[in-house]
Amino acid sequence: MQELINNGFLYPGSAGDFNSGYPWLTITEYGKEAFAQEDWLPYDPDGYIRALKENVPEIDDVTLAYIGEAVSSFNRRQLLSSTLTLGVASENLMLLLVESYLNWLKDSKRKATLEKKITDRFIYTQYKEFKLEFEKDVKNFPKELQANWETYLDGIFNFIRLNRNSAGHPTGTKMNAKVIYANLQIFADYGRYVFSLIKHFLQ
């Protein structure tokens, strides 16, 4: 209950009665909106992390640290901070994926060329070069890995990255809470797909 109060979902007392307090609690307008959601796990930081671990048991501690802060910041309506930490969590997944793919490549010439192109480069350059090589191989992967890879990688990764870039520069851009909410909701599916690819590369 204290967590819900801290995050602005509830406040002690009865509406309109300034002299009231515990044990009465009132739901805020923000709380009413949150509780009405079909799946409000992003509004429950501990529950969100538990569900993420259940859906993506391979998820690493670095990603968990950043996604945990993204959820906590979102609940406090610190939308810039939430967008930035969500972006870092997503970037870490992509770095793990690129590294595992590089180790998986058997063609020494392709491997050396890709390694040269991505070493000490920004994440977008690393992803762009990785994708050019990945497209040559993905058609030979199991069908479940071939399906929707562009949605997960081009779509979700790039959308989160672009939002992070907007939040990370002093442009005065106001972040959209509904967009962040949607990204937090889809993050488990994105993470599960990335780790499915990593598992394939480790075989």
Backbone torsions as a table, in degrees:
resi	resn	phi	psi	omega
1	MET	NA	-38.2	179.5
2	GLN	-64.1	-36.6	177.4
3	GLU	-63.1	-41.8	178.9
4	LEU	-65.4	-35.7	176.9
5	ILE	-68.8	-45.4	-179.2
6	ASN	-59.3	-35.3	-177.0
7	ASN	-89.1	2.8	173.0
8	GLY	86.5	15.7	178.7
9	PHE	-84.5	-31.6	-178.2
10	LEU	-132.3	161.5	167.2
11	TYR	-142.2	147.9	-178.2
12	PRO	-66.9	138.4	175.7
13	GLY	108.4	177.1	179.3
14	SER	-102.7	143.9	-179.8
15	ALA	-58.9	129.5	177.1
16	GLY	84.9	-7.0	-179.9
17	ASP	-114.9	95.7	-173.9
18	PHE	-72.1	-12.8	-179.9
19	ASN	-93.0	-5.1	-177.6
20	SER	-87.4	163.0	178.3
21	GLY	-158.5	-147.6	176.4
22	TYR	-58.9	148.4	6.6
23	PRO	-87.1	11.3	-177.9
24	TRP	-81.7	142.8	177.9
25	LEU	-134.5	144.3	179.5
26	THR	-124.8	138.9	177.6
27	ILE	-82.0	129.9	177.3
28	THR	-75.3	167.8	175.7
29	GLU	-61.0	-39.8	176.4
30	TYR	-62.0	-41.8	178.5
31	GLY	-63.6	-40.4	178.9
32	LYS	-61.2	-41.5	179.2
33	GLU	-64.7	-42.7	-177.7
34	ALA	-67.4	-46.3	-176.1
35	PHE	-68.3	-20.7	179.8
36	ALA	-78.9	-11.4	-179.3
37	GLN	-65.3	146.6	179.6
38	GLU	-62.8	-39.1	178.5
39	ASP	-135.5	105.2	-172.9
40	TRP	-106.8	27.6	179.6
41	LEU	-56.3	-37.3	176.5
42	PRO	-57.6	-21.3	178.0
43	TYR	-85.1	1.6	179.0
44	ASP	-127.8	87.3	-172.6
45	PRO	-53.2	-47.8	-179.1
46	ASP	-64.9	-42.4	178.8
47	GLY	-65.1	-36.4	178.9
48	TYR	-63.1	-46.9	-178.6
49	ILE	-65.8	-40.0	177.1
50	ARG	-60.6	-46.1	-178.9
51	ALA	-65.7	-37.0	178.9
52	LEU	-64.0	-43.8	178.8
53	LYS	-64.4	-35.9	178.5
54	GLU	-67.7	-39.9	-178.4
55	ASN	-78.3	-30.3	-178.0
56	VAL	-132.6	74.8	-175.4
57	PRO	-62.0	-20.6	-178.7
58	GLU	-83.1	-5.6	-171.8
59	ILE	-57.7	140.3	-173.2
60	ASP	-90.1	165.3	-175.0
61	ASP	-67.7	-34.8	-179.5
62	VAL	-64.6	-47.2	178.1
63	THR	-61.3	-42.9	179.9
64	LEU	-61.5	-39.6	-179.4
65	ALA	-61.3	-44.4	-177.9
66	TYR	-75.1	-39.6	179.8
67	ILE	-69.1	-31.2	175.9
68	GLY	-62.9	-42.9	177.8
69	GLU	-69.0	-33.5	178.2
70	ALA	-62.2	-42.1	-179.9
71	VAL	-68.1	-44.8	-179.9
72	SER	-62.4	-42.8	179.1
73	SER	-65.0	-39.8	178.2
74	PHE	-59.4	-42.4	-178.3
75	ASN	-67.5	-23.6	177.2
76	ARG	-96.5	8.9	179.8
77	ARG	59.3	31.2	171.2
78	GLN	-92.4	77.6	-166.6
79	LEU	-71.5	-32.7	176.3
80	LEU	-65.1	-46.5	179.5
81	SER	-63.1	-41.1	179.7
82	SER	-63.0	-43.1	-180.0
83	THR	-64.1	-41.5	-179.3
84	LEU	-65.7	-47.9	-177.1
85	THR	-71.0	-32.7	173.3
86	LEU	-63.0	-41.0	178.6
87	GLY	-63.4	-38.5	178.7
88	VAL	-68.1	-40.3	177.3
89	ALA	-59.7	-44.4	179.0
90	SER	-65.2	-42.0	179.1
91	GLU	-61.7	-40.5	179.9
92	ASN	-62.7	-39.6	176.1
93	LEU	-60.3	-42.9	-178.7
94	MET	-66.9	-38.3	177.8
95	LEU	-63.4	-40.0	176.8
96	LEU	-63.5	-40.1	-179.3
97	LEU	-66.2	-46.3	-179.2
98	VAL	-62.5	-41.8	179.2
99	GLU	-62.9	-43.9	-178.9
100	SER	-67.3	-36.6	177.7
101	TYR	-66.0	-43.0	179.7
102	LEU	-60.4	-42.3	178.5
103	ASN	-67.9	-27.3	-177.7
104	TRP	-77.2	-29.9	-176.4
105	LEU	-58.7	128.1	-179.4
106	LYS	-93.1	-27.0	179.9
107	ASP	-75.0	109.3	-174.2
108	SER	-62.6	-33.3	179.7
109	LYS	-69.1	-47.1	177.2
110	ARG	-60.3	-42.8	-178.4
111	LYS	-62.0	-47.5	-178.9
112	ALA	-64.7	-39.5	-179.9
113	THR	-64.9	-46.4	179.8
114	LEU	-64.4	-43.4	-179.7
115	GLU	-59.3	-41.1	178.9
116	LYS	-64.1	-38.4	-176.5
117	LYS	-73.2	-25.8	-174.7
118	ILE	-105.4	-14.3	-177.2
119	THR	-61.7	126.5	178.5
120	ASP	59.8	28.3	178.4
121	ARG	-102.6	159.9	174.3
122	PHE	-64.5	160.2	-174.0
123	ILE	-60.9	-37.5	-178.8
124	TYR	-64.4	-41.3	177.8
125	THR	-63.9	-42.5	178.7
126	GLN	-60.7	-44.8	-180.0
127	TYR	-64.8	-43.4	-178.1
128	LYS	-60.4	-44.6	-179.0
129	GLU	-71.0	-39.4	176.0
130	PHE	-59.7	-44.9	-177.3
131	LYS	-61.7	-40.1	179.5
132	LEU	-59.0	-37.7	178.2
133	GLU	-80.3	-41.9	-177.5
134	PHE	-57.1	-39.7	-178.9
135	GLU	-61.1	-25.7	178.9
136	LYS	-73.8	-22.8	-173.2
137	ASP	-107.6	-27.5	-168.9
138	VAL	-60.6	-29.6	-179.1
139	LYS	-65.6	-15.8	178.8
140	ASN	-99.1	1.4	-179.6
141	PHE	-80.9	165.6	172.7
142	PRO	-54.4	149.5	-173.2
143	LYS	-57.0	-36.6	-177.7
144	GLU	-67.7	-22.3	176.7
145	LEU	-88.3	-25.1	177.0
146	GLN	-72.3	-33.5	-174.3
147	ALA	-71.3	129.9	170.9
148	ASN	64.5	18.3	-179.2
149	TRP	-63.2	-33.7	179.2
150	GLU	-67.3	-34.0	177.4
151	THR	-64.2	-46.5	-176.9
152	TYR	-71.8	-43.1	-174.4
153	LEU	-89.9	-62.7	178.4
154	ASP	-62.3	-43.4	-174.3
155	GLY	-74.9	-69.9	-172.8
156	ILE	-68.2	-48.5	-179.1
157	PHE	-57.9	-48.3	-176.7
158	ASN	-69.2	-34.9	179.3
159	PHE	-66.1	-45.0	177.1
160	ILE	-62.8	-40.7	-179.4
161	ARG	-63.0	-44.1	-179.3
162	LEU	-65.4	-38.8	176.8
163	ASN	-65.4	-39.7	177.7
164	ARG	-62.2	-42.3	178.7
165	ASN	-61.6	-39.3	178.7
166	SER	-64.1	-39.5	-178.6
167	ALA	-76.4	-24.2	-172.9
168	GLY	-88.5	1.0	178.6
169	HIS	-122.1	145.6	-175.4
170	PRO	-76.4	66.6	-177.9
171	THR	-100.2	-9.6	-176.7
172	GLY	80.2	9.6	-179.9
173	THR	-62.8	132.4	175.9
174	LYS	-96.2	124.6	-177.7
175	MET	-79.5	147.9	-177.9
176	ASN	-93.1	118.9	-177.2
177	ALA	-60.7	-35.5	-179.0
178	LYS	-68.2	-34.6	177.6
179	VAL	-67.3	-43.8	179.2
180	ILE	-64.1	-42.5	177.8
181	TYR	-56.7	-46.5	-179.4
182	ALA	-63.2	-41.0	179.0
183	ASN	-64.8	-39.5	176.8
184	LEU	-64.8	-36.6	179.9
185	GLN	-65.9	-38.5	-174.1
186	ILE	-88.1	-8.8	-173.0
187	PHE	-61.1	-36.5	-179.7
188	ALA	-64.1	-42.5	177.9
189	ASP	-64.4	-41.5	177.7
190	TYR	-61.2	-48.0	179.7
191	GLY	-63.4	-40.0	179.4
192	ARG	-63.1	-39.9	179.2
193	TYR	-67.3	-44.3	-179.9
194	VAL	-59.3	-45.0	-178.5
195	PHE	-73.5	-23.3	172.0
196	SER	-66.2	-40.6	175.4
197	LEU	-64.7	-44.9	-179.9
198	ILE	-59.7	-43.5	178.2
199	LYS	-60.0	-40.4	177.8
200	HIS	-62.4	-41.4	-178.8
201	PHE	-69.1	-22.4	-178.7
202	LEU	-85.7	-10.4	-177.7
203	GLN	-71.4	NA	NA
